[in-house]
Amino acid sequence: MPVYRLSSELVFPFPHLAIDEGLLAVGGDLSVQRLLLAYSKGIFPWYSKGEPILWWSPDPRLVLYPADLNISRRLQRTLRQGRFQVTFDQAFDQVIQGCSSIPRGSQEGTWITEEMIAAYIVLHQEGFAHSVEAWWDGRLAGGLYGVSLGGSFFGESMFHLASDASNVALATLVWYLTKWVFELIDCQVNTDHLIRMGAREISRNRFLRQLEASLKKPTMRGKWAAMSKTRLWKDAPDS
């Protein structure tokens, strides 16, 4: 199958037309309107510096259903110790910069380019992209960011400077998404870490059906800091 070249027209090809690796289209822009359209169709941008914008819709798709979150005994202890204070939408710029700059094992470079950072900051300002921050002694120790539409949260990236900081952020996010009756967390592609935390692969067709159903719910647009109280997991109920 061909890889489609996008024009200035705000449109994407059908996701099932992606090549085997999941690449669907190239080009276009990272405007708020195009990003929201992409996510609503199960498509996301992923490319490196010096490349054109690449749009993906992989099959299978890695998802985490909030009820399936697996919290290890070690993470349970960390949560109950209350070492980390978790907030929402308090430091989005710092979180996305952290995700871009913190090395990940053998990975060379980053796919979170300056162009991506600028685009998602605008998406955050428009109330669609959100960050979860884990603080230790008043310093940002880790976190994650993603996009929210309807009853779905599209996870983009995580980082940590202290052990378990990003896992605490993820566990707290899932706790709230469950409370807010979210149905789906899109993890995009397979990682051993997320599999251990309860994520699973499903077919693209199944993902798109579930995504379509979840988008019938209203989007919780705006800063989530106004909707949730800063809390310590030592005060949280057992999971």
C-alpha positions in Angstrom: 0.0 0.0 0.0 1.2 3.6 -0.6 2.0 6.1 2.1 -0.3 9.1 1.5 1.0 12.6 1.2 -1.1 15.2 3.0 -2.0 18.5 1.6 -3.3 21.7 3.3 -6.8 20.1 3.3 -7.8 19.0 6.7 -8.3 15.3 5.9 -6.7 11.9 6.6 -6.9 8.6 4.7 -8.7 5.7 6.4 -6.5 4.2 9.1 -6.8 0.7 7.6 -4.8 1.9 4.6 -1.6 2.2 6.7 1.3 0.0 5.6 2.3 -3.0 7.8 4.4 -1.0 10.1 1.6 1.4 10.8 2.7 4.4 8.8 -0.3 6.0 7.1 0.6 9.5 5.8 3.3 12.1 5.5 3.2 15.9 5.6 0.5 18.2 6.7 1.0 20.3 9.9 0.6 20.1 13.7 -2.2 22.6 14.0 -4.8 22.0 16.8 -7.4 21.2 14.3 -5.3 18.6 12.5 -4.1 17.0 15.7 -7.6 16.7 17.1 -8.8 15.2 13.9 -6.0 12.7 13.9 -6.6 11.5 17.4 -10.3 11.2 16.8 -9.5 8.8 14.0 -6.9 6.8 15.9 -3.9 8.5 14.2 -0.9 10.1 15.8 2.3 11.9 14.7 5.6 10.3 15.4 8.8 11.4 13.6 12.4 12.5 14.3 14.2 15.8 13.8 15.0 16.4 10.1 12.1 14.2 8.9 8.7 15.3 7.5 5.7 14.8 9.8 4.8 11.1 9.8 1.3 9.9 10.8 0.7 6.4 12.2 -2.1 4.0 12.9 -0.5 0.7 14.0 -2.1 -2.7 14.1 -2.2 -4.1 16.7 -2.7 -1.2 19.1 -1.5 -1.1 22.7 -4.2 0.1 25.1 -4.7 0.2 28.9 -8.2 -0.2 30.2 -8.3 1.7 33.5 -9.7 -1.3 35.4 -6.7 -3.4 34.2 -4.0 -1.3 35.8 -1.5 -3.6 37.5 0.2 -2.0 40.5 3.2 -4.0 41.7 3.9 -4.5 45.4 6.9 -2.2 45.1 4.8 0.6 43.5 2.1 0.1 46.2 4.7 0.7 48.9 5.9 3.8 47.1 2.4 5.1 46.7 1.6 4.6 50.4 4.8 6.1 51.5 3.6 9.4 50.1 7.0 10.5 48.9 5.5 12.1 45.8 3.0 14.8 45.6 1.0 14.5 42.3 -0.6 17.4 40.5 -2.4 17.9 37.1 -1.6 20.6 34.6 0.7 22.5 36.8 3.9 22.2 34.8 3.0 21.0 31.3 6.0 22.8 29.6 8.4 21.2 32.1 6.9 17.7 31.6 7.1 17.7 27.8 10.6 19.1 27.9 11.5 16.4 30.4 10.1 13.7 28.1 12.1 15.1 25.3 15.4 15.5 27.0 15.7 12.5 29.4 17.7 9.6 27.8 15.9 6.3 27.5 18.4 3.4 27.5 19.8 2.8 24.0 17.4 5.2 22.3 19.3 7.8 20.2 17.8 11.3 20.0 14.1 12.0 20.6 10.9 12.0 18.5 9.6 14.9 20.6 11.0 17.7 18.4 10.9 21.4 19.1 8.0 21.6 16.6 6.1 18.9 18.5 6.7 20.6 21.8 5.4 23.9 20.5 2.3 22.2 19.0 1.4 20.3 22.2 1.9 23.4 24.3 -0.7 25.1 22.2 -2.9 22.0 22.5 -2.6 22.2 26.2 -3.4 25.9 26.2 -6.6 25.0 24.3 -7.5 22.6 27.0 -7.0 19.2 25.2 -3.5 18.2 26.3 -2.7 17.5 29.9 0.2 16.7 32.1 0.5 14.8 35.4 3.4 15.8 37.6 5.1 13.9 40.4 7.0 16.2 42.8 9.6 15.3 45.4 10.6 17.9 48.0 9.1 20.6 45.7 11.1 19.5 42.6 9.7 17.9 39.5 10.7 14.2 39.7 8.8 12.8 36.8 5.5 12.9 35.0 3.6 12.2 31.8 1.5 14.0 29.2 -1.2 13.2 26.7 -4.4 14.2 25.0 -7.9 13.8 26.2 -11.0 13.5 23.9 -14.3 12.1 25.0 -13.8 9.1 27.2 -10.3 8.4 25.8 -6.9 9.5 27.0 -4.1 9.3 24.5 -0.8 8.8 26.3 2.2 10.4 24.6 5.3 10.1 26.8 6.6 9.6 30.4 9.8 10.5 32.1 11.4 10.2 35.5 14.3 11.7 37.4 13.5 9.6 40.6 12.7 6.0 40.7 8.9 5.3 40.3 8.0 8.9 39.8 6.4 8.4 36.4 4.7 5.2 37.6 3.2 7.2 40.5 2.0 9.8 38.0 0.4 7.1 35.8 -1.3 5.3 38.7 -2.7 8.6 39.9 -3.9 9.4 36.4 -5.6 6.1 36.1 -7.3 6.5 39.5 -8.8 9.8 38.3 -9.7 8.5 34.9 -11.6 5.7 36.5 -13.4 8.2 38.8 -14.3 10.2 35.7 -15.5 7.1 33.8 -12.9 7.1 31.1 -13.0 4.0 29.0 -9.7 3.8 27.2 -6.0 4.8 27.5 -4.2 4.7 24.2 -0.6 3.6 24.7 0.0 3.5 20.9 2.7 0.8 20.5 4.0 -2.1 22.6 6.4 -1.5 25.5 7.4 -4.1 28.0 6.9 -1.6 30.8 3.3 -0.8 30.0 2.5 -4.5 29.4 3.7 -5.2 33.0 1.4 -2.4 34.2 -1.6 -4.0 32.5 -1.7 -2.8 29.0 -2.6 -5.2 26.2 -2.6 -5.3 22.4 -5.9 -5.3 20.5 -6.6 -5.1 16.8 -6.8 -1.8 15.1 -10.4 -2.5 14.1 -11.4 -3.1 17.7 -9.5 -0.1 18.9 -11.3 2.1 16.4 -14.7 0.8 17.3 -14.0 1.4 21.0 -12.6 4.9 20.3 -15.6 5.9 18.2 -17.9 4.8 21.1 -15.8 6.7 23.7 -15.9 9.9 21.7 -19.6 10.1 22.2 -18.9 11.4 25.7 -18.2 15.1 26.2 -14.5 16.1 26.4 -13.3 17.3 29.8 -11.7 20.4 28.2 -9.7 22.9 30.3 -7.1 22.6 33.1 -7.7 19.5 35.1 -6.0 21.1 38.1 -9.4 22.8 38.6 -11.2 19.5 38.6 -9.0 17.5 40.9 -7.4 18.1 44.3 -3.7 17.6 44.8 -3.5 14.5 46.9 -1.1 12.0 48.4 -1.5 8.4 47.7 -1.0 7.5 51.3 -4.5 8.9 51.7 -5.9 6.9 48.8 -8.1 3.8 49.1 -6.5 0.4 48.4 -6.4 -0.4 44.7 
